Protein backbone atom coordinates (compact mmCIF):
# COMPACT_ATOMS: atom_id res chain seq x y z
CA UNK A 1 0.00 0.00 0.00
CA UNK A 2 1.34 3.42 -0.92
CA UNK A 3 0.05 7.00 -0.72
CA UNK A 4 0.74 9.46 -3.52
CA UNK A 5 -0.29 13.08 -4.03
CA UNK A 6 -0.72 14.89 -7.34
CA UNK A 7 -2.58 17.72 -9.05
CA UNK A 8 -2.09 20.42 -6.41
CA UNK A 9 -3.12 23.74 -7.92
CA UNK A 10 -2.43 26.94 -7.26
CA UNK A 11 4.82 35.81 2.44
CA UNK A 12 4.82 37.53 8.40
CA UNK A 13 5.79 39.80 11.44
CA UNK A 14 3.42 41.23 14.08
CA UNK A 15 -0.01 42.30 12.87
CA UNK A 16 -0.64 45.88 11.94
CA UNK A 17 -3.39 47.73 13.74
CA UNK A 18 -6.67 46.55 12.28
CA UNK A 19 -4.87 43.94 10.20
CA UNK A 20 -4.42 40.19 10.41
CA UNK A 21 -3.70 38.60 13.78
CA UNK A 22 -1.80 35.30 14.23
CA UNK A 23 -4.12 32.34 14.10
CA UNK A 24 -6.89 34.17 12.32
CA UNK A 25 -8.07 37.42 10.86
CA UNK A 26 -9.15 40.38 12.96
CA UNK A 27 -12.76 41.16 12.25
CA UNK A 28 -13.47 44.70 11.15
CA UNK A 29 -16.92 46.08 10.46
CA UNK A 30 -19.62 44.31 8.56
CA UNK A 31 -19.51 42.68 5.16
CA UNK A 32 -19.22 44.90 2.08
CA UNK A 33 -22.24 45.65 0.00
CA UNK A 34 -23.04 42.94 -2.50
CA UNK A 35 -21.91 39.34 -2.62
CA UNK A 36 -18.49 37.84 -2.98
CA UNK A 37 -16.96 37.57 -6.42
CA UNK A 38 -15.37 34.33 -7.65
CA UNK A 39 -11.59 34.02 -7.49
CA UNK A 40 -10.08 36.22 -10.17
CA UNK A 41 -9.87 39.95 -10.68
CA UNK A 42 -12.20 42.37 -8.91
CA UNK A 43 -12.12 46.08 -9.69
CA UNK A 44 -12.89 48.59 -6.95
CA UNK A 45 -12.40 52.34 -6.63
CA UNK A 46 -12.55 54.44 -3.48
CA UNK A 47 -14.66 57.53 -3.16
CA UNK A 48 -13.47 61.05 -3.97
CA UNK A 49 -10.55 62.47 -1.97
CA UNK A 50 -11.36 64.21 1.28
CA UNK A 51 -9.63 67.49 2.14
CA UNK A 52 -7.69 67.82 5.41
CA UNK A 53 -8.50 70.48 7.95
CA UNK A 54 -7.61 73.91 6.62
CA UNK A 55 -6.64 72.86 3.10
CA UNK A 56 -7.42 70.44 0.31
CA UNK A 57 -4.68 67.90 -0.31
CA UNK A 58 -3.86 67.25 -3.96
CA UNK A 59 -5.70 64.26 -5.31
CA UNK A 60 -3.63 61.20 -6.15
CA UNK A 61 -4.36 57.69 -7.28
CA UNK A 62 -2.70 54.34 -6.61
CA UNK A 63 -3.12 50.91 -8.15
CA UNK A 64 -3.32 48.18 -5.50
CA UNK A 65 -3.01 44.50 -6.38
CA UNK A 66 -3.85 41.91 -3.71
CA UNK A 67 -3.23 38.18 -4.22
CA UNK A 68 -4.63 35.53 -1.87
CA UNK A 69 -2.75 32.21 -1.88
CA UNK A 70 -3.98 29.44 0.45
CA UNK A 71 -1.84 26.41 1.26
CA UNK A 72 -3.35 23.18 2.57
CA UNK A 73 -2.00 19.68 3.12
CA UNK A 74 -4.73 17.14 3.88
CA UNK A 75 -3.65 13.67 5.01
CA UNK A 76 -5.31 10.49 3.74
CA UNK A 77 -4.87 7.04 5.30
CA UNK A 78 -6.58 3.73 5.93
CA UNK A 79 -8.18 3.16 9.31
CA UNK A 80 -9.42 0.06 11.14
CA UNK A 81 -12.31 -2.04 9.86
CA UNK A 82 -12.07 -0.85 6.28
CA UNK A 83 -12.56 2.88 6.90
CA UNK A 84 -10.57 5.75 5.43
CA UNK A 85 -9.42 8.80 7.42
CA UNK A 86 -8.86 12.34 6.14
CA UNK A 87 -7.16 14.90 8.42
CA UNK A 88 -7.09 18.59 7.47
CA UNK A 89 -4.60 20.76 9.42
CA UNK A 90 -5.20 24.53 9.65
CA UNK A 91 -5.02 26.21 6.26
CA UNK A 92 -2.26 28.79 5.80
CA UNK A 93 -3.43 31.84 3.81
CA UNK A 94 -0.79 34.15 2.39
CA UNK A 95 -1.69 37.72 1.39
CA UNK A 96 0.62 39.58 -1.01
CA UNK A 97 -0.06 43.29 -1.64
CA UNK A 98 1.60 45.53 -4.22
CA UNK A 99 0.93 49.26 -4.55
CA UNK A 100 1.98 51.44 -7.53
CA UNK A 101 3.13 54.07 -6.86
CA UNK A 102 4.07 53.23 -3.26
CA UNK A 103 1.89 54.86 -0.65
CA UNK A 104 3.49 57.71 1.30
CA UNK A 105 4.62 56.81 4.82
CA UNK A 106 2.57 59.14 7.01
CA UNK A 107 3.03 59.30 10.77
CA UNK A 108 0.23 57.62 12.68
CA UNK A 109 -1.04 55.48 9.83
CA UNK A 110 -0.59 51.71 9.90
CA UNK A 111 2.61 50.87 7.98
CA UNK A 112 2.24 49.19 4.61
CA UNK A 113 2.93 45.45 4.69
CA UNK A 114 3.58 43.71 1.38
CA UNK A 115 3.21 40.23 2.92
CA UNK A 116 0.98 38.86 5.64
CA UNK A 117 -0.30 35.41 6.54
CA UNK A 118 -2.88 33.88 8.82
CA UNK A 119 -4.41 30.46 9.48
CA UNK A 120 -7.96 29.27 8.95
CA UNK A 121 -9.38 26.31 10.85
CA UNK A 122 -12.35 24.25 9.74
CA UNK A 123 -13.34 22.09 12.74
CA UNK A 124 -16.09 20.29 10.81
CA UNK A 125 -13.54 18.68 8.50
CA UNK A 126 -10.43 18.60 10.70
CA UNK A 127 -10.95 14.80 10.76
CA UNK A 128 -13.37 12.92 8.54
CA UNK A 129 -14.05 9.17 8.68
CA UNK A 130 -15.18 7.60 5.42
CA UNK A 131 -16.94 4.27 6.01
CA UNK A 132 -17.75 2.46 2.74
CA UNK A 133 -19.59 -0.33 4.56
CA UNK A 134 -22.10 2.13 6.04
CA UNK A 135 -22.13 4.53 3.12
CA UNK A 136 -21.00 7.40 5.33
CA UNK A 137 -20.78 10.27 4.89
CA UNK A 138 -23.56 10.49 2.28
CA UNK A 139 -22.15 10.28 -1.24
CA UNK A 140 -18.72 10.02 0.41
CA UNK A 141 -18.53 13.85 0.25
CA UNK A 142 -18.03 16.50 2.95
CA UNK A 143 -18.02 20.30 2.74
CA UNK A 144 -17.19 23.19 5.08
CA UNK A 145 -16.95 26.98 4.87
CA UNK A 146 -15.09 29.75 6.69
CA UNK A 147 -15.45 33.50 6.24
CA UNK A 148 -12.69 35.95 7.14
CA UNK A 149 -12.49 39.72 6.96
CA UNK A 150 -9.63 42.09 7.73
CA UNK A 151 -7.71 45.24 6.87
CA UNK A 152 -5.17 45.24 4.06
CA UNK A 153 -3.76 48.76 4.25
CA UNK A 154 -4.44 52.37 5.22
CA UNK A 155 -4.14 55.28 2.78
CA UNK A 156 -4.45 59.05 3.22
CA UNK A 157 -7.88 60.33 2.37
CA UNK A 158 -6.66 62.23 -0.71
CA UNK A 159 -5.62 59.00 -2.44
CA UNK A 160 -8.03 57.14 -4.68
CA UNK A 161 -7.32 53.41 -4.73
CA UNK A 162 -7.93 51.27 -7.78
CA UNK A 163 -7.75 47.80 -6.26
CA UNK A 164 -7.69 44.36 -7.83
CA UNK A 165 -8.00 40.99 -6.13
CA UNK A 166 -6.74 37.63 -7.31
CA UNK A 167 -7.89 34.63 -5.25
CA UNK A 168 -6.20 31.29 -5.89
CA UNK A 169 -8.16 28.07 -5.30
CA UNK A 170 -5.91 25.04 -4.64
CA UNK A 171 -7.03 21.50 -5.39
CA UNK A 172 -5.58 18.03 -5.63
CA UNK A 173 -5.96 14.29 -5.15
CA UNK A 174 -4.47 11.74 -2.74
CA UNK A 175 -4.17 8.06 -3.68
CA UNK A 176 -3.99 4.88 -1.63
CA UNK A 177 -2.85 2.05 -3.87
CA UNK A 178 -3.81 -1.61 -3.47
CA UNK A 179 -0.77 -3.74 -4.34
CA UNK A 180 -0.27 -7.45 -4.76
CA UNK A 181 2.99 -9.35 -5.07
CA UNK A 182 3.32 -12.05 -7.70
CA UNK A 183 6.58 -13.72 -8.68
CA UNK A 184 8.46 -11.14 -6.66
CA UNK A 185 6.88 -8.25 -8.57
CA UNK A 186 4.52 -5.64 -7.12
CA UNK A 187 1.46 -4.81 -9.16
CA UNK A 188 -1.25 -2.25 -8.50
CA UNK A 189 -4.67 -3.87 -8.64
CA UNK A 190 -6.75 -0.90 -7.58
CA UNK A 191 -6.76 2.35 -5.66
CA UNK A 192 -8.84 4.62 -3.47
CA UNK A 193 -8.74 8.32 -4.27
CA UNK A 194 -9.53 11.41 -2.22
CA UNK A 195 -10.27 14.48 -4.34
CA UNK A 196 -10.23 17.85 -2.57
CA UNK A 197 -10.63 21.52 -3.46
CA UNK A 198 -10.60 24.84 -1.62
CA UNK A 199 -12.68 27.40 -3.52
CA UNK A 200 -11.73 30.95 -2.54
CA UNK A 201 -13.95 33.92 -3.30
CA UNK A 202 -13.24 37.47 -2.23
CA UNK A 203 -14.12 41.12 -2.44
CA UNK A 204 -12.23 44.31 -1.69
CA UNK A 205 -13.87 47.42 -0.27
CA UNK A 206 -12.81 50.82 1.05
CA UNK A 207 -13.99 51.85 4.51
CA UNK A 208 -13.73 55.66 4.37
CA UNK A 209 -12.24 57.28 7.46
CA UNK A 210 -12.03 53.98 9.36
CA UNK A 211 -8.23 54.03 9.65
CA UNK A 212 -5.99 55.99 11.97
CA UNK A 213 -6.40 59.78 11.81
CA UNK A 214 -9.29 59.43 9.37
CA UNK A 215 -7.37 57.43 6.79
CA UNK A 216 -9.25 55.27 4.34
CA UNK A 217 -8.89 51.56 5.02
CA UNK A 218 -8.81 48.92 2.30
CA UNK A 219 -10.46 45.73 3.55
CA UNK A 220 -10.85 42.24 2.14
CA UNK A 221 -13.69 39.82 2.72
CA UNK A 222 -12.96 36.16 1.97
CA UNK A 223 -15.14 33.09 1.72
CA UNK A 224 -13.31 29.75 1.76
CA UNK A 225 -15.28 26.64 0.75
CA UNK A 226 -13.65 23.21 1.21
CA UNK A 227 -14.95 20.07 -0.47
CA UNK A 228 -13.54 16.55 -0.53
CA UNK A 229 -14.90 13.26 -1.84
CA UNK A 230 -13.79 9.63 -1.78
CA UNK A 231 -13.74 7.17 -4.64
CA UNK A 232 -12.94 3.56 -3.78
CA UNK A 233 -12.11 0.47 -5.75
CA UNK A 234 -10.78 2.29 -8.79
CA UNK A 235 -9.50 -0.41 -11.14
CA UNK A 236 -6.00 -0.02 -12.51
CA UNK A 237 -7.20 -1.05 -15.96
CA UNK A 238 -10.02 1.53 -16.26
N, C-alpha and C positions, 0 to 999 in steps of 0.2 A: 504494500500500500504506500502510495506517495502522494504528496500534496503540492500542486503547482499553482502559480498565479500568473495571469496574463490579461492584457487588454486594459490596463489602467489608463484612463484618460486624464486628460487634463492638458519679512524679512523680519527689535524687541525693546528693552528699557522700561522704566517706570511709566505708568499711564499719564497722559496729559490730563489736565483738568477737563472733565466732561468727555473724556475719550474712552478708550477700552481698558478695562481692568483685568488683571491676571485671572484666569479661570472663567472669564465670561465677559460680556459687554455691559458697560454701564448704561442703564436705561435713561433716555432723555426725552421728555415730552411724549406726545401721542404719535400715532402713525401719520405719515403724510397723506395728503388728499389723494384719492384714487387708489387703485390696486397696485400690486407689485408687477413689474415687467419681467418677462423671461430673461434668462442670462443672455447677455449681449450688450449692445450699446444703448444707453439711455441719455437723451439730451435734456438739460435742465439749465435755466438761466435765472439768476437772482433778480430781485426787484431793482428799481432805480437807486442810484447812490444817494445816501443821506448825508446832508451837510453837518459838520461839527459845529459846536457852539461858537458863534461869533464869525464864522466864515464857512464858505462852501469849498470842500476839498475837491481837487480836480478829479474828474471821473476817470477810472481805469478799468481795464478788463483783464481777466486771466483765464486761461484754459486749464481745467483740472481733469486729470484722468485717474480714475480709481479702478484697480483690478483686485478682485476677490479670488483667492486661490485656496480652496480647502484641501486638506490632506487627511486621508483615512486609511486604516489598515485593519480590516476585519480579519478574524481568525476563523478557520473552518476545520472541524475535526469530527471523527467518529466518537460516539459515546456508547455507554452500555446498552444492551438489549436492542441493538439495531437503530438507535437514534443518531441524529447528527446535531452538532452543537456549533452555533455561530456566536462569537464574542466580538463586540464592537467597542474598542476603547474610545475615549473622548476624541472628537474631531478637531484637529488643528486648523484654524482659519487664518491665513496670511492676508494682510491688506497692504497693497503697494499704492502710493499716491505720488503723482508727478504734477507739478504746477509750472506753467509757462506763461509769462515770465515768473520767476520766483516771487512769492509774496514778501512784502517788506517786513522786517523784524521790528515790530512795535512793542514798546515796553508795556507789560501788563497783559498782553494777549498770549494765549497758549502757543508755545513754539510749534512750528511745523515739523511733523514727523513723516518722513517718506515711507517708513516701514513700521507696521504694528502687527501683532498677532494675539489671538485669544483662542480659547477652547470651548467647544460646544459639546454638552453631554445629552444623550438621548436615552434616559433610563428604560424606556419601554423596549428598546432593542439592544441594551447592553449585553444581554445574553438571551439567545433564542434557541429553544429545543425543537427540532424537527423530528416528528415521530411518524414515519411512513405507515406503520402498522395501524395507527389510530387516525391517520389522515389529518394530523394536526401540525401546524396551524392550517386553517382552511386554505385550500389551493396551494399549500406550502409557500405562502407569501406573507410577509409582514411589512408594515409601513410605520413611519414615525415622522413628526415634524418638530422643528424648533424655530422660533422667531427671535431675532436679535436686532437691537437698534442702538446706535451710538454716534458720537461726534467724530468727524474726520479731521476738520481743521477750522480755524477761526480766521476771518479776513476783515480788514477795516471796512467800514460801511460804505466807503466811496468806490469799492471794487466790485464790479459785476463779474460773477463767476459763471463760466460756461462749462458745465461738468458732464463728464461721460463716465459710465460704469460698465465694466466688463466682468461678468460673473462666470467663473469656470465651474463645470459640473462633472466631477470625476465618476468613473464607473469601472467595472472590471468583473472578472470571474475567478473563482477558486475551484480547483479540481481535486477530488480524491479518487485515485485510480485503483481498480480491482485488478490484481496481478495473479497469475498462476505460473508455476514453474514446471516446465516439461523438458526432459532431456538436458537439464542444466541451463535452460534458457528461460528468461522471464518474458511473459507475454501479457499485454493488457487485454482483459476480456470485457471490460466495462468501466464506467466511471460515474460518479455523482458530482454534480456541478452546482455551485452557488453563484448566482448572478446578482450583482448589487449595483446600485446607482444612487448618487446624491445629487438631486436636482436643486440648483441654487438660483433663486430669483431675487432681484433687488431693485431698489429705487433710491435715488438721491433727492434731497430737498434742502432748501435754505431756510433756516430759522432766523428771521431778521431780529437783530438786537439781542439774541439769546446768549452771545458770548461775553467775555470779559469786556468791561467798559463799552458796552453797546455794540460790540463787533457782531458781524453776521456769522452764523455757525453753519457749516455744511455738515449734514447728517446723512447717514445711510441706514436703510431699513432692509433687513435680509430675512428671507424665508428659506429654510433648508428642509428639503423633503427626502427622506431616506427610504429606499425600497430594496428588499432582497427576496429572492425566490430560489427554491431548491428543485432540481431535476435529478431524479435517481434512475439507475439502471440504464444509462446511456450506453448503447452497444458500440464497440469499437469499429464495427463494420458499417455503421449507418452514415 
